[in-house]
Amino acid sequence: MSIASVDQVLGKLDSPIWIVTSAADGKRGGLVSTTVTSISIVSDLPRVTVGLSKQHATLPIVEEAGAFALHQIDEKHLDWVWRFGTQSSRDVDKFEGLEWEADENGCPVLTEAIATLHCRVNAFFDIGDRQICLASVTGGNIQSDAKALGMHRMLELASEKELGILSLQLKSDAGKDRVLIEQFGKSHKVS
Ligand SMILES: Cc1cc2nc3c(=O)[nH]c(=O)nc-3n(C[C@H](O)[C@H](O)[C@H](O)COP(=O)(O)O)c2cc1C
């Protein structure tokens, strides 16, 4: 068993792409996430988890708001992957020029997304590099029956330039995460 094969094993499964958005104290934020998971089998008590990195601007907004919205997108909105996933709300207003409205939890909902979920935070679990956020899903809407964009199709559609930007960002983020994961390992005596 080689550590080099792990990425290939995980990559055999397509990860859905979500846009996570939130707002608090007059700040709006959002990021692209492939770590959203449905974590309940009780249909009237739906829950999700999402892993939010400590290095991103979205986490403190979600912590302050205690809520977030999740969006599925289709190929038409591939540009939202670059808008929400390769720049920070510290530097730009990611919502500029987009249609959105506040949901029942005060979170900005992108009206052109193909489907949305509205979530209220139950708890955060600190795993070193990120917080795993557990949330109750308070409602959902389907706006279109278009196919939801996943990681595999996103990578097929991306230009060489976009792939280059993604790869550089991944390298830089992973470098910062490595330090926090190692610190977490030491303080939790993980071997
Ligand atoms: C395909 C893809 C998946 C990502 N998944 C996550 C994720 O699950 N959690 C996370 O914190 N960041 C994830 N990111 C990184 C953030 O979306 C990205 O760094 C974003 O620009 C952070 O913005 P912010 O600083 O405004 O929060 C992902 C990025 C991409 C392109």
The ligand as a Tripos MOL2 file, in Angstrom:
@<TRIPOS>MOLECULE
LIG
   31    33     1     0     0
SMALL
NO_CHARGES

@<TRIPOS>ATOM
      1 C1        -12.8340   22.2760   -5.9370 C.3       1 LIG1
      2 C2        -12.5540   23.0200   -4.6540 C.ar      1 LIG1
      3 C3        -12.9460   22.4570   -3.4450 C.ar      1 LIG1
      4 C4        -12.7170   23.1350   -2.2310 C.ar      1 LIG1
      5 N1        -13.1570   22.5910   -1.0420 N.ar      1 LIG1
      6 C5        -13.0100   23.3010    0.1020 C.ar      1 LIG1
      7 C6        -13.5630   22.8280    1.3250 C.ar      1 LIG1
      8 O1        -14.2320   21.7860    1.3860 O.2       1 LIG1
      9 N2        -13.3680   23.5710    2.4560 N.ar      1 LIG1
     10 C7        -12.6650   24.7570    2.4460 C.ar      1 LIG1
     11 O2        -12.5180   25.3950    3.5090 O.2       1 LIG1
     12 N3        -12.1350   25.2420    1.2900 N.ar      1 LIG1
     13 C8        -12.3070   24.5430    0.1350 C.ar      1 LIG1
     14 N4        -11.8150   25.0370   -1.0460 N.ar      1 LIG1
     15 C9        -11.0210   26.2880   -1.0290 C.3       1 LIG1
     16 C10       -11.8710   27.5570   -0.9640 C.3       1 LIG1
     17 O3        -13.0510   27.4550   -1.7380 O.3       1 LIG1
     18 C11       -11.0560   28.7460   -1.5060 C.3       1 LIG1
     19 O4         -9.7840   28.7960   -0.9240 O.3       1 LIG1
     20 C12       -11.7690   30.0710   -1.3370 C.3       1 LIG1
     21 O5        -11.1740   30.9930   -2.2160 O.3       1 LIG1
     22 C13       -11.7210   30.6180    0.0840 C.3       1 LIG1
     23 O6        -12.3760   31.8560    0.0920 O.3       1 LIG1
     24 P1        -12.5310   32.7590    1.4090 P.3       1 LIG1
     25 O7        -11.1660   33.1230    1.9200 O.co2     1 LIG1
     26 O8        -13.2980   33.9590    0.9280 O.co2     1 LIG1
     27 O9        -13.3000   31.9670    2.4140 O.co2     1 LIG1
     28 C14       -12.0570   24.3870   -2.2560 C.ar      1 LIG1
     29 C15       -11.6850   24.9740   -3.4780 C.ar      1 LIG1
     30 C16       -11.9420   24.2960   -4.6630 C.ar      1 LIG1
     31 C17       -11.5590   24.9610   -5.9650 C.3       1 LIG1
@<TRIPOS>BOND
     1     1     2 1
     2     2     3 ar
     3     2    30 ar
     4     3     4 ar
     5     4     5 ar
     6     4    28 ar
     7     5     6 ar
     8     6     7 ar
     9     6    13 1
    10     7     8 2
    11     7     9 ar
    12     9    10 ar
    13    10    11 2
    14    10    12 ar
    15    12    13 ar
    16    13    14 ar
    17    14    15 1
    18    14    28 ar
    19    15    16 1
    20    16    17 1
    21    16    18 1
    22    18    19 1
    23    18    20 1
    24    20    21 1
    25    20    22 1
    26    22    23 1
    27    23    24 1
    28    24    25 2
    29    24    26 1
    30    24    27 1
    31    28    29 ar
    32    29    30 ar
    33    30    31 1
@<TRIPOS>SUBSTRUCTURE
     1 LIG1         1 GROUP 0 **** ****
